[in-house]
Amino acid sequence: MAPPENIIFYTSEYSPFAQRVHIALEEAHVPYTAYQIDTQNKPAWYSQVNPLGKIPAITFGGPATPPDQPSPESTKLVESVAILEYLADVCPEARLLPSDPLLRARARVFVEIYRNYVHDAFREVFFLGKPIEGILTALEKLQRALPPERGFAVGEWSIADAVVAPSVVRLRLFLREGLGAYTEEDLQKLRDALASERFARIAQYVQDVSERPSFKKTWVSDERQLQVWGKHPGLRPRKTASASSGQT
């Protein structure tokens, strides 16, 4: 199957979900046009691309048209993981998934571990101020799924890493800069725990995925990430445990 033509990639620079697809497009070495969507003020025409209004999305096929004039003849595809699986199927030479059936299965298991544990724990701790043990337990589960020494999710790079990398690198950035709904005490506990030998393997993994050329090309910059995410009301830190509970 030949790669699709006239790919338009609808994205937003802050979104880890959109970055997943951006990474895969770079890894696949297929031509595409990226178009930024203001998620706080979505244009009316975007419902023709995704009726749910979410990003990312891609369109392809049909006549070449400007991104803000999507052709009714083009194919529309939404949901980041579905787009990654599609690109892996139509661009086999890019090896977005391993050819070995067992490794392909393990890549999908790695994604499910992330989705079922880390994704929700990240949100609960960093955005809702829940106990930090949740994210530590989730990261340990993800760490146990990694090859023991070095390498990506299944050894060689795959779309499993495209799914996970945007979030875990943001987690590292938020932690480094103290961006989150945790108390100052919990911030230090998190920093100490994730810098310890207990989490050495996941720390190495985060470093490895952040150095992948496709990740670097699709990461807008630490400064811009902080500028955008710093405005999120859920990421405002609480000063102390007593202050957050109303005690004096």
C-alpha positions, -999 to +999 in steps of 0.1 A: +000+000+000+014+034-010+016+062+015-013+087+012-010+119-007-019+154+002-016+148+040-028+177+061-019+174+098-041+194+121-023+200+153-016+223+183+018+229+196+009+223+233-007+189+227+011+157+236-015+138+216-008+158+185+030+154+190+025+117+188+013+120+152+039+146+144+067+123+155+053+094+134+050+116+103+086+126+107+097+090+113+077+079+082+094+105+060+062+113+042+053+148+029+027+166+049+014+201+057+010+210+094-018+234+103-022+248+138-056+248+154-064+272+182-082+248+206-097+276+226-112+292+195-117+264+169-128+276+135-163+265+124-150+246+094-129+223+115-160+202+123-157+190+087-124+174+097-134+161+131-170+166+143-158+162+179-135+192+174-105+174+189-069+174+177-049+157+162-065+148+129-052+142+094-068+144+060-054+128+029-064+120-007-088+140-028-077+172-046-051+195-031-069+222-011-058+248+015-060+233+051-088+256+060-109+244+031-110+206+036-121+188+006-153+166+010-134+141-012-105+137+013-103+109+039-104+121+075-088+102+103-088+111+140-076+098+173-038+097+177-033+060+182-055+051+153-035+075+131-002+060+143-014+024+135-026+036+101+008+052+093+026+020+105+005+000+081+009+022+050+046+030+056+061-004+064+095+006+053+096+032+081+093+003+107+070+023+129+061-011+144+085-041+145+081-068+119+083-095+146+048-104+158+058-107+194+075-073+195+044-058+178+023-072+206+047-060+233+046-025+217+008-025+220+010-038+256+034-009+265+009+016+252-019+000+272+002+001+304+007+038+298-029+045+290-043+025+319-019+037+346+004+066+338-020+088+318-045+091+346-020+092+374-001+121+357-034+140+355-044+133+390-011+142+406+000+171+384-034+187+377-056+177+406-031+175+435-038+139+444-012+119+464+021+114+446+022+077+453-002+072+423+023+085+397+052+067+413+033+033+412+023+039+376+058+048+365+071+016+382+046-004+362+058+013+330+095+008+340+090-029+345+078-032+309+110-017+295+140-038+284+162-040+315+193-022+303+189+003+274+166+008+244+131+019+237+098+003+247+105-029+228+142-024+221+140-008+187+120+025+183+083+021+176+051+040+177+048+028+213+075+054+221+057+080+200+026+075+222+045+078+255+074+102+249+054+134+246+038+129+281+068+116+300+090+144+287+064+170+297+062+153+331+100+157+335+098+193+325+069+201+348+087+185+377+120+203+370+102+237+369+078+229+398+047+232+376+019+212+391-009+211+417+012+194+443+025+210+475+061+221+478+068+191+501+054+167+476+073+183+448+106+176+466+095+141+474+087+135+437+120+150+426+140+129+451+121+097+442+125+100+404+162+109+408+168+078+428+181+045+417+146+031+420+136+050+389+170+049+370+157+029+341+127+051+334+149+082+337+172+068+311+142+060+288+129+095+291+163+108+282+166+085+252+132+094+237+139+131+242+170+128+222+154+110+192+157+134+162+119+131+154+111+142+190+135+171+189+121+183+156+085+182+169+092+197+204+086+234+202+110+243+231+110+240+268+103+277+271+073+276+248+059+245+266+062+264+299+046+295+285+016+276+272+011+251+301+019+277+328-015+293+320-034+261+328-053+267+361-049+231+372-011+234+372-009+261+399+011+248+429-002+247+464+023+261+489+020+237+518-002+208+528-017+228+557-025+258+535-041+236+508-064+221+534-074+254+550-055+247+583-034+273+601 
